[in-house]
Amino acid sequence: MTMPMRHLIVLLPGTMGSVLQKDGKDVWALSGQALGSFLLSLGGSLQTLRMHGDDWQLDDLGDGIRGTRIIEDLYSVPGIAEHAGYSVILRRLKEQFDLQAGEVQAPQDDINFYPFPYDWRRDCRATARMLKAFVDRQLPRWREASGAADAQVILIGHSLGGLVSRYYLEAMEGWRDCRAVISVGSPHRGAIGALDVLSNGFKNLFLDLSEVVRSFPSAYQILPTYAAVNVDGHFVRPAETDAIPNLDRERARQAREEFLDHARVSAEANQSLPGYQQRLIPWIGTRHDTLQSAVVQGGKLVASYDPPEGLDPTLANGDGTVPRVSAVPADLDGQGLERFVVERHAWLTNNEMALEPLLDTLTQLAAHGSGVLYGAPEFPQPAVNVKLEPLHLAGEPVHIGLRLMNASDEAQSLNVQIDPVGQAGSRVVQSAQVSTQQSTDVALEKLAPGLYQLTVAAPVAGPLAPATVHGVFEIADPAAHQ
């Protein structure tokens, strides 16, 4: 039996998680297939994603590109993004709560659940304005249709979607109508991966998207806001040095001050306003190797897993994409609001085990008379640290590094499962003995070109067994695309 939901629920995906269309045709819709096969059909369209001009905040960029729907199936752009799609969280929300799903392009009075696709290339402030306009229009309609005069909006934002939601909440007075913002793996203090791509570009076996990605305002808006770059022995912020190749320093400064810093400063100022309550609940992926800093060496930026100056090394992990320290805004440090999940960034919204506590949080938010909404201790469940390269050449073995964390010294047997995605092939399952002492290498050979999903799990679930972890990788055959 589903639980009644008197609030309006809006789900915002992360970077590359929305289909982009121009003139009714898909220009970005990578879903359930390898990047190579996608490029054969729509590869030329990717260059049309390049943005032009310096006016980031325009509501209409004039290029005709729009976000039309959320991507539900697994996708991967090796070196930039990977995700399992949003099918599981969409399904589980409707199974748990009495939700009627609608489309933001055609809202109805009696609909209380909306996936919110958007153009993830563009200025996040413009997306936040679109979100505010939608909530301001739809929430009163839902209140009248449902009879729930006290209904508010609950925003669930994965990755970049959480940053958009936080900006709406704090910088656009969204807190007045908002019950909660659940940010899932959102880089509130930026991510080294964005800095790496902007500086070193994005090139793989198939294409060079360096200038395309550098044209995205959103890429600059998730640069680290903390001193993460080692230049001549001193850690500085990206906007504080001219030493980083290919980075527009002024653009980096503007992006930081007008987006992430603006949200933080607004949140601090809001605390003195009558009726204001802190509404953000950060969900954080932990215990996976995650880029933490960078160093400029020989005129090149080199990303590193080493912690920046001042960060406790025990916190130098994350979800493989977003550093743990970044997943909580600086103004909320030390308040114990975090919820922790042992999973990689791409699966934070689609891991059934990880979703259960998130759904419980929503239950708490929806129930009447709830006084404790925020904060929960980290559950010290054993975890598996996974090292996996996203792109491999055909004919070469795929090496997967596994190491136990937060477990006893005794080795445990884990199942390594490989499933082909969107192509013919059979599931491969291999057993491995994994310990905390050193990384165990699992080599997979003779896999056909294509996209594969990795699942690492204990043979039998239990409190002493590590949580299931996922990944995605592609095996490419450049000759097939020549």
C-alpha positions in Angstrom: 0.0 0.0 0.0 1.4 3.4 -1.0 1.7 6.2 1.5 -0.3 9.4 0.9 1.9 12.3 -0.3 0.5 15.8 0.2 3.6 17.5 -1.0 4.8 18.2 -4.6 7.8 16.2 -5.6 10.3 17.3 -8.2 13.3 15.2 -9.4 16.2 16.9 -11.1 18.8 14.7 -12.8 22.5 15.4 -13.0 24.9 16.4 -15.8 24.0 14.7 -19.1 21.0 13.1 -17.4 18.4 14.9 -19.6 17.7 14.2 -23.3 18.5 17.4 -25.4 16.5 18.0 -28.5 16.7 20.6 -31.3 13.8 21.0 -33.8 12.2 17.9 -32.3 15.3 15.7 -33.0 17.6 14.3 -30.4 21.0 15.8 -30.2 21.9 14.1 -26.9 20.1 10.9 -25.9 22.8 8.5 -25.0 21.0 5.7 -23.2 21.7 2.0 -22.9 24.4 1.9 -25.5 28.1 2.4 -25.9 29.4 5.8 -26.9 30.9 4.4 -30.1 27.5 3.1 -31.4 25.9 6.3 -30.4 28.3 8.3 -32.4 27.6 6.2 -35.5 24.0 7.4 -35.4 24.1 10.8 -33.8 27.8 11.6 -33.5 27.7 14.7 -35.7 25.1 16.3 -33.5 27.4 16.6 -30.5 29.3 19.5 -32.1 25.9 21.4 -32.2 26.0 21.4 -28.3 28.8 23.9 -28.3 27.6 27.2 -26.9 28.4 30.7 -28.1 28.5 34.1 -26.5 29.2 35.3 -23.0 25.8 36.1 -21.7 25.3 33.1 -19.5 22.0 34.0 -18.0 19.8 34.4 -21.0 16.6 32.5 -20.6 16.5 31.8 -24.3 19.9 31.1 -25.9 18.5 31.1 -29.4 20.0 27.8 -30.3 16.7 25.9 -30.1 18.1 23.2 -27.8 15.8 22.1 -24.9 15.8 19.4 -22.2 12.8 17.2 -23.0 12.9 14.1 -20.7 15.1 12.3 -18.1 17.3 9.5 -19.3 16.2 6.3 -17.6 18.8 3.8 -18.9 22.6 3.4 -18.2 24.9 5.7 -20.1 28.6 6.4 -20.1 30.9 9.0 -21.7 34.3 7.7 -20.7 36.2 10.4 -18.9 33.3 12.7 -18.4 30.2 11.1 -17.0 28.5 7.8 -16.3 25.1 7.0 -14.8 22.7 4.1 -14.4 19.8 6.2 -15.5 16.9 7.2 -13.3 14.5 4.3 -13.9 14.9 2.7 -10.4 14.3 5.9 -8.4 11.4 6.8 -10.6 9.8 3.4 -10.1 10.5 3.2 -6.3 9.1 6.7 -5.6 5.8 5.7 -7.2 5.8 2.3 -5.4 6.4 3.9 -2.0 4.1 7.0 -2.3 0.8 7.9 -3.8 2.3 9.9 -6.6 0.8 10.8 -10.0 3.6 11.5 -12.5 3.4 14.3 -15.0 5.5 16.2 -17.5 6.7 19.7 -16.8 5.9 20.7 -20.4 2.2 19.9 -19.7 1.5 20.2 -16.0 -1.9 19.4 -14.6 -3.7 20.5 -11.4 -3.9 17.0 -9.8 -0.3 15.9 -10.5 2.2 15.9 -7.7 5.3 14.3 -9.1 7.4 15.8 -11.9 10.8 14.7 -13.3 12.4 17.9 -14.3 14.6 17.6 -17.4 16.8 20.6 -18.3 19.6 21.8 -20.5 22.6 20.8 -18.4 25.1 22.7 -20.5 23.9 26.1 -19.5 24.1 28.5 -16.6 22.6 26.8 -13.5 21.1 30.1 -12.4 18.9 30.1 -15.5 17.8 26.5 -14.8 17.0 27.6 -11.2 14.8 30.4 -12.6 13.0 27.8 -14.7 12.5 25.6 -11.6 11.2 28.6 -9.6 8.7 29.5 -12.3 7.5 26.0 -12.4 7.0 25.6 -8.6 5.4 29.1 -8.3 2.9 28.0 -11.0 2.3 24.4 -10.0 2.3 24.4 -6.2 -0.8 26.6 -5.8 -2.6 24.4 -8.4 -1.7 21.3 -6.5 -2.8 22.8 -3.2 -6.2 23.7 -4.5 -6.7 20.4 -6.3 -5.6 18.2 -3.4 -7.0 20.3 -0.6 -3.6 20.2 1.1 -3.2 23.9 1.9 0.1 23.3 3.7 1.6 21.4 0.8 5.2 22.4 -0.1 7.7 21.2 -2.7 10.3 18.5 -2.0 13.2 18.7 -4.4 15.4 15.6 -5.1 18.5 16.6 -7.0 21.2 14.3 -8.2 24.7 15.8 -8.8 24.2 19.1 -10.7 20.5 18.9 -10.1 21.2 19.2 -6.3 23.2 22.4 -7.0 20.3 23.9 -9.0 17.9 23.0 -6.2 20.2 24.5 -3.5 20.5 27.8 -5.5 16.7 28.0 -5.8 16.3 27.3 -2.1 18.7 29.9 -0.8 19.3 32.5 -3.5 15.8 32.7 -4.8 13.7 32.4 -1.6 12.6 28.9 -2.5 12.8 28.0 1.3 9.5 29.8 1.7 7.7 27.1 -0.3 10.1 24.2 0.2 9.8 21.3 2.7 13.2 19.9 1.8 16.0 19.7 -0.7 17.7 16.2 -0.9 20.9 16.7 -2.7 22.4 13.3 -3.8 26.1 13.3 -4.6 26.1 17.1 -5.4 29.4 18.9 -5.5 28.5 21.9 -3.3 32.2 22.9 -3.2 33.0 21.8 -6.8 34.8 18.8 -8.3 38.3 18.2 -9.5 37.0 16.3 -12.5 35.5 19.5 -14.0 38.8 21.3 -13.6 40.6 18.4 -15.2 38.3 18.4 -18.3 38.4 22.2 -18.7 42.2 22.3 -18.5 43.2 19.1 -20.3 40.3 18.8 -22.6 38.2 15.8 -23.5 39.6 13.5 -26.1 39.0 9.7 -26.5 39.2 7.2 -29.3 36.2 8.6 -31.1 36.1 12.3 -30.8 37.5 15.6 -29.4 34.9 17.4 -27.4 37.3 19.7 -25.6 36.0 23.0 -27.0 32.4 21.9 -26.7 32.7 21.2 -23.0 34.7 24.3 -22.4 31.8 26.3 -23.8 29.4 25.1 -21.1 28.8 27.6 -18.2 27.8 24.7 -16.0 31.3 23.2 -16.3 32.8 26.4 -14.8 30.2 26.5 -12.1 31.3 23.3 -10.6 35.0 24.1 -10.3 36.4 23.7 -6.8 35.6 26.6 -4.5 38.3 25.5 -2.0 42.1 25.7 -2.4 42.6 22.5 -4.4 45.4 23.3 -6.9 49.1 23.1 -5.9 51.0 25.8 -7.7 54.7 26.1 -6.8 54.1 24.5 -3.4 51.0 26.6 -2.4 47.4 25.5 -2.7 45.1 28.0 -4.4 41.6 28.1 -5.9 41.3 27.8 -9.7 40.3 31.5 -10.0 43.3 32.6 -8.0 46.1 31.7 -10.5 47.0 32.1 -14.2 49.1 28.9 -14.1 46.3 26.5 -15.1 46.4 25.8 -18.8 43.3 26.5 -20.9 41.3 27.9 -18.0 39.7 31.3 -18.2 40.5 32.7 -14.8 38.0 35.5 -14.9 35.3 33.2 -16.0 36.2 30.8 -13.2 36.0 33.7 -10.7 32.7 34.9 -12.0 31.2 31.4 -11.9 32.3 30.8 -8.3 31.1 34.1 -6.9 27.8 34.2 -8.8 26.7 30.5 -8.3 28.2 28.3 -5.5 29.5 31.2 -3.3 26.3 33.1 -3.9 24.2 30.2 -2.7 26.4 29.8 0.4 26.3 33.6 1.3 22.6 33.7 0.7 22.1 30.7 3.1 24.1 32.5 5.8 22.1 35.7 5.4 18.8 33.8 5.4 19.4 32.5 8.9 18.4 35.9 10.3 15.1 36.1 8.4 11.8 35.4 10.3 10.5 31.9 9.6 13.6 30.6 7.9 14.6 27.0 8.4 17.6 25.1 7.0 16.1 22.7 4.4 19.0 20.9 2.8 19.7 17.2 3.4 23.0 16.1 1.8 23.4 12.5 0.7 27.0 11.5 0.2 28.7 8.6 -1.5 31.8 7.4 0.4 34.8 5.0 0.5 35.7 5.2 -3.2 38.9 6.7 -4.6 38.0 10.2 -5.7 40.1 13.0 -7.2 40.8 15.5 -4.3 43.3 18.0 -5.7 45.6 18.9 -8.6 49.1 20.1 -9.2 50.5 22.2 -12.0 53.7 20.5 -13.2 55.6 21.4 -16.3 52.8 23.6 -17.6 50.2 20.9 -17.3 47.5 20.3 -14.7 47.7 16.8 -13.1 44.7 15.6 -11.1 45.5 13.8 -7.9 43.9 11.6 -5.2 46.0 13.3 -2.5 44.1 15.5 -0.1 44.6 19.3 -0.4 46.4 21.1 2.4 44.3 21.1 5.6 42.0 18.2 4.7 42.1 15.2 7.1 43.4 12.3 5.0 40.7 10.0 6.4 38.1 12.2 4.6 39.9 12.1 1.3 37.4 9.8 -0.4 34.0 10.2 -2.0 31.8 8.5 -4.6 34.4 8.3 -7.3 33.3 11.6 -8.9 32.4 14.0 -6.1 34.8 14.4 -3.1 33.3 13.6 0.3 34.2 17.1 1.5 32.5 18.7 -1.4 29.1 17.0 -1.0 28.3 19.2 2.0 28.1 23.0 1.6 30.8 24.9 3.7 28.1 26.7 5.7 26.8 23.4 7.0 30.1 22.0 8.2 29.9 20.3 11.6 26.1 20.3 11.8 25.7 16.5 11.3 23.2 16.8 8.5 24.9 14.3 6.2 23.5 10.9 5.2 26.1 8.5 3.9 25.8 5.8 1.2 28.5 3.3 0.2 28.1 3.5 -3.6 29.6 5.2 -6.6 28.3 8.4 -8.0 26.5 6.9 -11.0 24.4 4.6 -8.9 23.5 6.7 -5.9 19.9 7.1 -7.2 19.6 3.6 -8.6 21.0 1.3 -5.9 18.0 -0.4 -4.3 19.9 -0.6 -0.9 20.9 3.0 -1.0 17.4 4.1 -1.9 15.7 2.6 1.1 17.0 5.1 3.6 16.3 7.9 1.1 12.7 6.8 0.8 12.5 6.6 4.6 13.7 10.2 4.8 10.8 11.1 2.4 8.4 9.2 4.6 9.6 11.2 7.6 9.2 14.5 5.6 5.7 13.5 4.5 4.4 12.4 7.9 2.5 14.8 10.2 4.1 15.7 13.5 7.7 14.9 12.6 10.2 16.9 14.6 13.5 15.3 13.6 14.1 15.6 9.8 17.8 16.1 9.4 20.9 14.2 10.3 21.7 10.6 10.8 25.0 8.9 11.9 27.0 7.1 9.3 26.4 3.3 9.3 29.7 1.6 9.5 28.9 -1.2 7.0 31.9 -2.8 5.2 32.6 -1.4 1.8 34.3 -2.3 -1.5 36.7 0.2 -3.1 36.6 -0.3 -6.9 39.2 0.9 -9.4 37.9 0.7 -12.9 39.0 2.5 -16.1 36.0 3.6 -18.1 37.4 2.9 -21.6 39.3 -0.1 -22.9 40.6 -1.2 -26.3 39.2 -4.4 -27.9 41.5 -7.3 -27.4 43.0 -6.0 -24.1 42.0 -7.4 -20.7 39.9 -5.3 -18.4 41.5 -5.0 -15.0 39.3 -4.3 -12.0 40.9 -3.5 -8.6 39.0 -4.4 -5.5 39.9 -3.7 -1.8 37.8 -4.1 1.3 37.3 -1.1 3.6 35.9 -0.9 7.2 36.1 -4.7 7.5 38.1 -7.3 9.4 41.5 -8.4 8.2 40.0 -11.7 7.0 39.5 -12.0 3.3 36.0 -12.2 1.9 34.7 -13.9 -1.2 32.9 -11.4 -3.6 31.2 -12.0 -6.9 32.2 -9.9 -9.8 29.4 -9.8 -12.3 29.6 -8.3 -15.8 26.4 -7.7 -17.9 26.4 -6.5 -21.5 24.2 -3.4 -22.0 22.4 -2.9 -25.3 24.2 -5.7 -27.2 24.3 -9.4 -27.5 26.3 -11.4 -25.0 26.1 -13.4 -21.8 26.5 -12.5 -18.2 30.0 -13.2 -16.8 30.4 -14.0 -13.1 33.8 -14.4 -11.4 34.6 -15.0 -7.8 37.4 -13.1 -6.1 39.0 -13.2 -2.6 39.2 -9.6 -1.4 40.9 -8.2 1.8 41.7 -4.9 3.4 45.4 -5.5 3.1 45.9 -4.9 -0.6 44.0 -4.5 -3.8 42.9 -7.7 -5.6 43.2 -7.6 -9.4 40.4 -9.2 -11.4 41.2 -9.6 -15.1 38.5 -10.1 -17.7 39.5 -11.2 -21.2 37.9 -11.7 -24.5 35.0 -9.4 -24.0 33.4 -8.1 -27.2 33.3 -4.4 -28.0 30.4 -2.6 -26.3 29.0 -1.2 -23.0 29.1 -3.3 -19.8 27.8 -2.9 -16.3 29.8 -4.1 -13.4 28.3 -5.3 -10.1 30.4 -6.3 -7.1 28.5 -8.1 -4.4 28.8 -10.5 -1.5 27.3 -14.0 -2.2 25.0 -13.6 0.8 23.8 -10.2 2.0 24.1 -9.3 5.7 25.3 -6.7 8.2 28.9 -8.0 8.0 28.9 -8.2 4.2 30.0 -5.2 2.1 27.4 -3.2 0.3 26.9 -3.9 -3.4 28.8 -1.5 -5.7 28.4 -0.8 -9.4 30.3 0.5 -12.3 30.3 0.9 -16.1 32.9 0.6 -18.7 33.2 0.5 -22.5 35.3 -1.7 -24.8 36.0 0.1 -28.0 37.2 -1.0 -31.4 38.4 2.1 -33.2 38.8 0.2 -36.5 35.0 -0.4 -36.5 34.4 3.3 -36.7 36.9 4.3 -39.3 
